[in-house]
Amino acid sequence: MKSLIGDLLLQRLAAARGAASTAAPTNRLLYDCLRGAILDGTLPAATRLPPSRDLARELALSRNTVVFAYDQLLAEGYVRSRVGSGTFVAEVFPDAYTNVAPRASAARAPRAGQAPSAVAMPPLSQRARGLLGRISAASVQWGAFMPGVPDVTAFPHRRFAQILAQHARRGSPSLRSYATAGGHPALQRSLANYLRQARSVNGEAGQILITEGIHQAIDLVTRLLADPGDAAWVEDPGYWGTRSILGVNGIDVRAMPVDIEGLQIPENTPDDPKLRLAFVTPSHQYPLGSVMSLTRRLALLEAARRRRLWVVEDDYDSEFRFAGQPIPSLQGLVDDAPVIYVGTFSKTLYPGLRTAYMVLPPALADTFRSAQMELYRGGHLLEQAALADFMDSGQYAAHIRRMRILYGARRARLIALVEERLGPGWIHPFDSNAGLHLVLSLPAGVSDVDITAEAGRAGVLVRPLSRYYAAPDAPAGLLLGFASVPETAMAAPLDILARCIERAVNRP
Ligand SMILES: Cc1ncc(COP(=O)(O)O)c(C=O)c1O
């Protein structure tokens, strides 16, 4: 027999599953439902929750799932547990202090099964609502074939920890304080050398700012060089993170089509007085993979000068090119290019390091350094000192060389498996044998979102290409990351994915 609480939770879980744009794990959903019911007064103070075993049976979940949710609520103070008599909703719970979501009064509390009332909570900002409407970041970031993720297990963690420990022992206390100079000067020097040699980037150490990922670099550029209501060119399809950061800062996105030569520069269009910025991925267009041709590069620089724009060159994964020569940066193509160069250690080392860098034109460097300190109060100087040693001793370049061989072999294996399993002709025509992911093109009319969801339910992670376009009726395709998947572990998930694709393609 079902209890009232069991019924309530069944309804809320079904609603949460239907509404969730990302595949949150069930234990998390159950916790959210219980917490919501406590906060909105549906489960009043002192209500006894069913024993975890009974609730698990009623909800057809594992007992561990329920125990997780109860433990989490207990740790956060929403429930208390009395040995021998059970788990009860607390009288005073944390949100009463933090004012995150005041509890609805009993009179306004919705009945079991109703959606939680928003009455008691002040509204979200328009910016937040806009952002929530376009959330793209995946909730699971590790597993076959999560795009864009390097093999974090191949990083020499032990060696890096030793370097870090040396700095921790010897370093001055200031290394544990806030960063004040846009990052550790040693890392700025190492990066200036590396970028000059490996990426033909022009710039001295003083022009380099170390950021918390490229995301922070884009946020800084957006806030310091454009105002709400201004506009920016972005590639279409393009990186969702750039669009989200622009959107939350009130910048209008002008989606510019890309072809095999990269972003198409509009000719003979009237000047756009609101246009301030252009975001491009010239070495390896994200996500389709084309390389921006020299003609386009020159045309972009010319358009930027004429229209008085800053170009932001997002050089996120250019170290991984598996044939031919590396593509030199756009920033270094001419002297005094109106380009802000950004790069990251997220792909060459590991994303959790949250360390990226920007090379600023000399005239902007001081402004950006001051603004970064004022807005974000950076830190991580110890890690930055260790990174500088890692680079200066040649270990960074050696790691990249090793990873290039590893990822090249994984990419070749994945392409071979796709061809074996699905036949030829699936790889996107803009592919340029580089990066950490492949794009498969799907026939028109097939839903890449449905395939992604079905594969996700079977434990295979891919991303739908259509979501990277601005317009809803976009070409369908799938992004498959290969870098973090050993060759021997590819066949099984690819087989699952191939079956999802075949079902979708053959669906009447
Ligand atoms: C095109 C592009 N830019 C930027 C980033 C994010 O870099 P970071 O991890 O340094 O924020 C990514 C990550 O996938 C990316 O694909």
The ligand as an SDF file (V2000), in Angstrom:
LIG
                    3D

 16 16  0  0  0  0  0  0  0  0999 V2000
   35.7170   26.4120  -27.9040 C   0  0  0  0  0  0  0  0  0  0  0  0
   35.9630   26.3300  -26.4230 C   0  0  0  0  0  0  0  0  0  0  0  0
   36.3160   27.4340  -25.7610 N   0  0  0  0  0  0  0  0  0  0  0  0
   36.5020   27.4110  -24.4300 C   0  0  0  0  0  0  0  0  0  0  0  0
   36.3370   26.2540  -23.7050 C   0  0  0  0  0  0  0  0  0  0  0  0
   36.4550   26.2760  -22.2080 C   0  0  0  0  0  0  0  0  0  0  0  0
   37.7250   26.4160  -21.7420 O   0  0  0  0  0  0  0  0  0  0  0  0
   37.9880   26.5090  -20.1690 P   0  0  0  0  0  0  0  0  0  0  0  0
   37.8600   25.1210  -19.6270 O   0  0  0  0  0  0  0  0  0  0  0  0
   39.3800   27.0390  -20.0980 O   0  0  0  0  0  0  0  0  0  0  0  0
   36.9890   27.4500  -19.5740 O   0  0  0  0  0  0  0  0  0  0  0  0
   35.9830   25.0880  -24.3470 C   0  0  0  0  0  0  0  0  0  0  0  0
   35.7900   23.8510  -23.5690 C   0  0  0  0  0  0  0  0  0  0  0  0
   35.2800   22.8650  -24.0150 O   0  0  0  0  0  0  0  0  0  0  0  0
   35.7900   25.1230  -25.7450 C   0  0  0  0  0  0  0  0  0  0  0  0
   35.4070   24.0220  -26.3900 O   0  0  0  0  0  0  0  0  0  0  0  0
  1  2  1  0
  2  3  1  0
  2 15  2  0
  3  4  2  0
  4  5  1  0
  5  6  1  0
  5 12  2  0
  6  7  1  0
  7  8  1  0
  8  9  2  0
  8 10  1  0
  8 11  1  0
 12 13  1  0
 12 15  1  0
 13 14  2  0
 15 16  1  0
M  END
$$$$
